[in-house]
Amino acid sequence: MHADVLELLDSHLAQLQSLRRNLTSPRPSRPGERHDAAAATLHSTQHFAAELKQILDPPALRSAGPLP
């Protein structure tokens, strides 16, 4: 599980860094581009949260019920 969490986190951080570079690049931006980048950041974070939840609480464990 530890390796899975680190891999997921590394991927998420790389996505966020890419989005940040896009937001801070010294060039003119098209209308709505910053909004789109912010929305992409939200989407990336939601995906990260959902994937992390699956790692920490897989469906097989939830359906098995509490441990005795």
C-alpha positions in Angstrom: 0.0 0.0 0.0 2.8 2.4 0.8 4.3 2.2 -2.7 0.8 2.7 -4.2 0.2 5.9 -2.1 3.6 7.3 -3.1 3.1 6.6 -6.8 -0.3 8.2 -6.7 1.0 11.2 -4.8 3.9 11.6 -7.2 1.6 11.5 -10.1 -0.7 14.1 -8.5 2.1 16.4 -7.7 3.5 16.2 -11.2 0.0 17.2 -12.6 -0.2 20.1 -10.2 3.3 21.3 -11.1 2.4 21.1 -14.8 -0.8 23.1 -14.2 1.2 25.6 -12.1 3.7 26.1 -14.9 0.9 26.8 -17.3 -0.6 29.4 -14.9 2.7 31.2 -14.3 4.1 31.1 -17.8 5.1 34.6 -19.0 2.9 34.8 -22.0 -0.5 36.3 -22.8 -3.4 34.0 -21.8 -6.5 33.4 -23.8 -9.9 34.3 -22.2 -10.9 31.6 -19.7 -7.5 29.9 -19.7 -6.8 30.5 -16.0 -10.3 29.4 -15.1 -9.7 26.2 -17.1 -6.4 25.6 -15.3 -8.1 26.1 -11.9 -10.9 23.7 -12.9 -8.2 21.1 -14.0 -6.6 21.5 -10.6 -9.9 20.7 -8.9 -10.5 17.7 -11.2 -6.9 16.4 -10.5 -7.4 16.8 -6.8 -10.8 15.0 -6.8 -9.3 12.2 -8.8 -6.4 11.9 -6.3 -8.9 11.8 -3.4 -11.0 9.1 -5.0 -8.0 7.0 -5.9 -6.5 7.4 -2.5 -9.8 6.4 -0.9 -9.7 3.2 -3.0 -6.2 2.4 -1.8 -7.0 3.1 1.9 -10.4 1.5 1.9 -10.7 -1.0 -0.9 -14.3 -2.2 -1.7 -13.4 -5.8 -0.7 -12.7 -4.6 2.8 -15.8 -2.5 3.0 -18.1 -5.3 1.9 -16.6 -7.8 4.3 -17.8 -5.8 7.3 -16.0 -4.9 10.5 -13.2 -7.2 11.7 -14.1 -9.4 14.6 
